[in-house]
């Protein structure tokens, strides 16, 4: 079956990439994230391909040919940044729209990785051509390069080491929203509990429900938020009486606004 999306695990083999630290190497983290997303797309019945599944070396010509000839409409190229900075970056083609990159950044921010920027870049001597070969040489495939954070920033590195699954899932969710494909969260948690997160609160009951389980009308409303992709953190599913933090309310409103625009 022709894939809709192809995943590119950046670097590999003799090319470790630049996003390395004592906790991980970029090529391995890229592959880990890409394989997770590959399996999630399969679980969602979304036709998917991937440029590499092991630690092999791919030249830029090999890599872009795999993407260009895959038949896919979209490509997500996974990377880890370095060089001083904080937060995620998403790079898109000068001929592409910023919609998908913005959805990705919103999703990563919802999972706790702050935004740095989304941007395009041209060749210094030719403003009609993209700077990055993943944009320039992948033909009509709409390619985004996702830099999940900075390996040389301790906050980013720790977030990536602990919660890479959550960040990878955020991109899966963003893609489904952008491509208008059905999305369901994983049936099992995507990562171990975050040691820095606020403790999970026990579900509360509202006055008049006899101290029993959450009333059906409340649970139905909360489940709708998840079904629409407006709420994604599973800890809130059984906590309908707990107030959402301001940032979470803002993310929900932003996602709703994007849905209304499309």
C-alpha positions as CSV (number, residue, x, y, z in Angstrom):
1,X,0.0,0.0,0.0
2,X,1.3,3.4,-0.9
3,X,2.2,5.3,2.3
4,X,0.6,8.6,3.2
5,X,3.5,9.7,5.3
6,X,7.2,8.7,5.4
7,X,9.3,9.1,8.6
8,X,12.9,10.0,8.3
9,X,15.2,9.0,11.2
10,X,17.9,11.6,10.7
11,X,21.6,10.7,10.6
12,X,22.6,7.1,11.4
13,X,25.6,4.7,11.0
14,X,28.8,6.6,10.6
15,X,26.9,9.9,11.0
16,X,26.0,10.4,14.6
17,X,24.5,13.8,14.1
18,X,25.3,16.9,16.3
19,X,22.6,16.5,19.0
20,X,24.6,14.3,21.3
21,X,25.3,14.4,25.1
22,X,26.1,12.0,27.9
23,X,22.5,10.7,27.9
24,X,22.0,9.9,24.2
25,X,23.3,10.3,20.7
26,X,21.2,12.0,18.1
27,X,21.1,9.2,15.6
28,X,19.8,6.8,18.3
29,X,17.2,9.2,19.6
30,X,16.0,10.0,16.1
31,X,15.6,6.3,15.4
32,X,13.8,5.6,18.7
33,X,11.3,8.4,18.0
34,X,10.8,7.4,14.4
35,X,10.2,3.7,15.2
36,X,7.7,4.7,17.9
37,X,5.8,6.9,15.4
38,X,6.0,4.2,12.7
39,X,4.3,1.7,15.0
40,X,1.7,4.2,16.1
41,X,0.8,5.0,12.5
42,X,0.4,1.3,11.8
43,X,-1.8,1.0,14.9
44,X,-4.0,3.9,13.6
45,X,-4.2,2.1,10.2
46,X,-2.3,5.0,8.5
47,X,-0.1,3.8,5.6
48,X,3.5,4.7,6.6
49,X,7.1,4.2,5.4
50,X,10.4,4.9,7.1
51,X,13.9,5.7,5.7
52,X,15.8,3.4,8.1
53,X,14.9,0.9,10.9
54,X,18.4,0.2,12.1
55,X,21.7,2.1,12.7
56,X,22.8,2.4,9.0
57,X,24.5,5.1,7.1
58,X,22.4,6.9,4.5
59,X,23.8,9.5,2.1
60,X,21.7,12.6,1.5
61,X,21.1,11.2,-2.0
62,X,19.9,7.9,-0.6
63,X,17.7,9.5,2.0
64,X,16.0,12.0,-0.3
65,X,15.5,9.4,-3.0
66,X,13.7,7.1,-0.5
67,X,11.4,10.0,0.4
68,X,10.9,11.3,-3.1
69,X,10.1,7.8,-4.6
70,X,8.0,6.6,-1.7
71,X,4.7,7.9,-3.1
72,X,4.1,9.6,0.3
73,X,2.5,13.0,0.4
74,X,4.2,14.0,3.7
75,X,7.5,13.4,5.3
76,X,8.5,14.0,9.0
77,X,12.2,14.2,9.4
78,X,13.2,13.7,13.1
79,X,16.2,15.4,14.6
80,X,17.8,16.7,17.9
81,X,19.3,20.2,17.9
82,X,22.5,21.5,19.4
83,X,24.6,24.7,19.4
84,X,23.0,26.7,22.3
85,X,19.3,27.3,22.6
86,X,16.1,25.9,24.2
87,X,13.0,24.3,22.9
88,X,11.7,22.8,19.7
89,X,12.1,24.1,16.2
90,X,10.2,23.0,13.1
91,X,11.6,23.9,9.7
92,X,9.5,23.8,6.5
93,X,10.0,24.5,2.9
94,X,9.8,28.0,1.4
95,X,7.1,26.6,-0.8
96,X,5.1,25.0,2.0
97,X,2.5,26.3,4.4
98,X,3.3,26.9,8.1
99,X,0.1,25.1,9.2
100,X,1.6,21.7,9.9
101,X,4.7,23.1,11.6
102,X,2.5,25.2,13.9
103,X,0.4,22.2,14.9
104,X,3.6,20.3,15.7
105,X,4.9,23.0,17.9
106,X,1.5,23.3,19.7
107,X,1.6,19.6,20.3
108,X,5.2,19.6,21.6
109,X,4.4,22.5,23.9
110,X,1.3,20.7,25.2
111,X,3.7,17.8,26.1
112,X,6.0,20.2,28.0
113,X,8.7,21.1,25.4
114,X,8.7,24.9,24.9
115,X,8.6,26.5,21.4
116,X,11.7,28.2,20.0
117,X,10.6,28.9,16.4
118,X,9.2,27.6,13.2
119,X,11.0,28.9,10.1
120,X,12.2,28.5,6.5
121,X,15.7,29.0,5.1
122,X,16.9,29.6,1.6
123,X,20.3,29.0,0.0
124,X,22.5,32.1,0.4
125,X,23.2,32.3,-3.3
126,X,19.7,31.4,-4.5
127,X,16.6,32.6,-2.6
128,X,14.4,30.4,-4.8
129,X,15.9,27.2,-3.4
130,X,15.5,25.7,0.1
131,X,18.7,25.5,2.2
132,X,18.1,22.0,3.6
133,X,18.3,19.1,1.2
134,X,15.3,17.4,2.9
135,X,13.2,20.2,1.5
136,X,15.1,20.8,-1.7
137,X,15.5,17.3,-3.0
138,X,12.3,15.5,-1.9
139,X,10.2,16.6,-4.8
140,X,6.6,17.2,-4.2
141,X,6.6,15.6,-0.8
142,X,5.6,18.1,1.9
143,X,8.6,17.7,4.3
144,X,9.0,19.1,7.8
145,X,12.2,18.8,9.9
146,X,11.4,18.5,13.6
147,X,14.1,19.5,16.0
148,X,12.7,18.2,19.3
149,X,15.0,20.1,21.6
150,X,18.7,21.0,22.3
151,X,20.9,18.1,23.4
152,X,23.3,20.7,24.9
153,X,20.6,22.2,27.1
154,X,20.1,20.3,30.3
155,X,16.4,21.0,30.5
156,X,15.7,19.9,27.0
157,X,18.0,16.9,27.3
158,X,16.3,15.7,30.5
159,X,12.9,16.2,28.9
160,X,13.9,14.2,25.8
161,X,15.5,11.4,27.9
162,X,12.4,11.0,30.1
163,X,9.5,11.9,27.8
164,X,10.6,11.2,24.3
165,X,7.5,9.0,23.7
166,X,5.2,11.8,24.8
167,X,6.9,14.2,22.3
168,X,6.8,11.6,19.6
169,X,3.1,11.0,20.2
170,X,2.4,14.7,20.0
171,X,3.7,14.8,16.5
172,X,1.6,11.8,15.6
173,X,-1.4,13.6,16.9
174,X,-0.5,16.8,15.1
175,X,-0.1,14.9,11.8
176,X,-3.6,13.3,12.1
177,X,-5.1,16.7,12.8
178,X,-3.3,18.2,9.8
179,X,-4.1,15.3,7.4
180,X,-7.7,15.1,8.7
181,X,-7.2,11.4,9.7
182,X,-8.8,9.7,12.7
183,X,-6.7,9.8,15.9
184,X,-7.0,7.7,19.0
185,X,-4.5,8.0,21.9
186,X,-2.4,4.9,22.8
187,X,-4.3,2.3,24.8
188,X,-1.3,2.2,27.3
189,X,0.6,5.2,28.7
190,X,3.3,6.4,26.3
191,X,5.9,6.9,29.1
192,X,6.6,6.4,32.7
193,X,5.2,9.0,35.2
194,X,7.1,12.2,35.0
195,X,9.0,12.8,38.3
196,X,8.7,16.6,37.9
197,X,5.0,16.6,37.2
198,X,2.3,17.5,39.7
199,X,1.0,14.5,41.5
200,X,-2.0,12.8,39.9
201,X,-5.1,13.7,42.0
202,X,-7.8,11.1,42.7
203,X,-11.1,11.6,40.9
204,X,-13.5,13.7,42.8
205,X,-17.2,13.5,42.9
206,X,-19.6,16.4,42.5
207,X,-22.3,17.2,45.1
208,X,-25.4,15.1,44.7
209,X,-23.8,12.0,43.0
210,X,-23.8,10.1,46.2
211,X,-20.1,9.8,46.4
212,X,-20.0,7.3,43.6
213,X,-18.3,7.4,40.2
214,X,-18.1,10.5,37.9
215,X,-21.6,11.2,36.5
216,X,-22.1,10.1,32.9
217,X,-22.8,13.6,31.6
218,X,-19.5,14.9,32.9
219,X,-17.5,11.9,31.6
220,X,-19.2,12.2,28.2
221,X,-18.2,15.9,27.9
222,X,-14.5,15.1,28.9
223,X,-14.3,12.2,26.5
224,X,-15.5,14.5,23.7
225,X,-12.5,16.7,24.3
226,X,-10.2,13.7,23.9
227,X,-12.1,12.4,20.8
228,X,-11.6,15.8,19.2
229,X,-7.9,15.9,20.0
230,X,-8.5,19.1,22.1
231,X,-7.3,17.4,25.4
232,X,-4.6,14.8,25.3
233,X,-3.1,14.4,28.8
234,X,-4.8,11.2,30.2
235,X,-4.5,12.3,33.8
236,X,-7.5,14.7,33.3
237,X,-9.9,12.0,31.9
238,X,-11.0,10.9,35.4
239,X,-10.7,14.4,37.0
240,X,-13.6,16.4,35.6
241,X,-13.9,18.5,38.7
242,X,-10.2,19.5,38.8
243,X,-9.3,22.9,37.3
244,X,-7.1,22.9,34.2
245,X,-4.0,25.1,34.4
246,X,-4.2,28.3,32.3
247,X,-1.7,27.0,29.7
248,X,-3.8,23.9,29.1
249,X,-6.9,26.0,28.6
250,X,-5.0,28.2,26.1
251,X,-3.9,25.0,24.2
252,X,-7.4,23.8,24.0
253,X,-8.7,27.1,22.7
254,X,-5.9,27.3,20.2
255,X,-6.7,23.8,18.9
256,X,-10.4,24.6,18.7
257,X,-9.6,27.8,16.8
258,X,-7.4,25.8,14.3
259,X,-10.3,23.3,13.8
260,X,-12.7,26.1,13.1
261,X,-10.3,27.6,10.6
262,X,-10.0,24.4,8.6
